[in-house]
Amino acid sequence: MEATKTAEVSEQARDSLEALKQRFEQWRGQRKQGERIPTAMWTAAVKEARARSVYRVARALRLDYRRAKQSRHSSRGPPPQVDAVPE
């Protein structure tokens, strides 16, 4: 029974990260060069990073690992300049 719950939680977490990844990809396709990541999306990314590995989230969303790690441990929100990893 416990293994089933763990598998369900793991699947939901994977779906959550995948949905956020799709949001980032859509935003990247529509953004103007130099435009910063919207605060709501950055907050969602930080929330995901708090729930799982910062490395895994940063890599999946193509974010700067150091900035994601800083924000994960900070309650102040996104760092002053939030840049995505160049494509």
C-alpha positions in Angstrom: 0.0 0.0 0.0 2.8 2.5 0.9 4.7 1.7 -2.3 1.5 2.6 -4.3 1.2 6.0 -2.6 4.9 6.7 -3.2 4.5 5.8 -6.8 1.4 8.1 -7.1 3.2 11.0 -5.5 6.2 10.5 -7.7 4.0 10.4 -10.8 2.2 13.6 -9.8 5.5 15.4 -9.1 6.8 14.3 -12.6 3.6 15.6 -14.2 3.9 18.9 -12.3 7.5 19.4 -13.5 6.6 18.4 -17.0 3.7 20.9 -17.1 6.0 23.7 -15.8 8.6 22.7 -18.4 5.9 23.1 -21.1 5.0 26.6 -19.8 8.7 27.6 -19.9 9.1 26.3 -23.5 5.9 28.2 -24.6 7.2 31.4 -22.9 10.6 31.0 -24.5 9.0 30.7 -27.9 7.0 33.9 -27.5 9.4 36.1 -25.4 11.3 39.1 -26.7 15.1 38.8 -26.4 16.3 39.9 -23.0 12.9 39.5 -21.4 13.1 38.2 -17.8 11.2 35.1 -16.6 7.8 36.2 -15.2 7.7 36.2 -11.4 4.9 33.6 -11.3 6.9 31.1 -13.4 10.1 31.7 -11.4 8.1 31.2 -8.1 6.7 27.9 -9.5 10.2 26.8 -10.5 11.5 27.6 -7.0 8.6 25.7 -5.4 9.5 22.7 -7.6 13.2 23.0 -6.6 12.2 23.0 -2.9 10.2 19.8 -3.5 13.0 18.0 -5.3 16.5 18.4 -6.5 17.5 22.0 -7.6 19.8 20.4 -10.2 17.0 18.3 -11.7 14.6 21.3 -11.9 17.2 23.7 -13.2 18.2 21.2 -15.9 14.7 20.3 -16.9 13.7 24.0 -17.2 17.1 25.1 -18.6 17.7 27.6 -15.7 20.9 28.8 -14.2 21.6 26.3 -11.5 23.3 28.9 -9.2 20.5 31.3 -9.3 17.9 28.6 -8.8 19.8 27.3 -5.8 20.1 30.9 -4.3 16.4 31.4 -4.8 15.5 28.0 -3.3 17.1 29.0 0.0 15.8 32.6 -0.1 12.3 33.8 0.8 12.8 37.1 -0.9 11.8 35.8 -4.3 13.8 35.9 -7.5 17.3 37.2 -7.6 17.8 40.7 -9.1 18.5 39.4 -12.6 16.9 36.1 -13.6 18.2 34.8 -16.9 17.5 31.6 -18.6 20.4 29.5 -20.0 20.9 30.5 -23.6 19.4 28.1 -26.1 
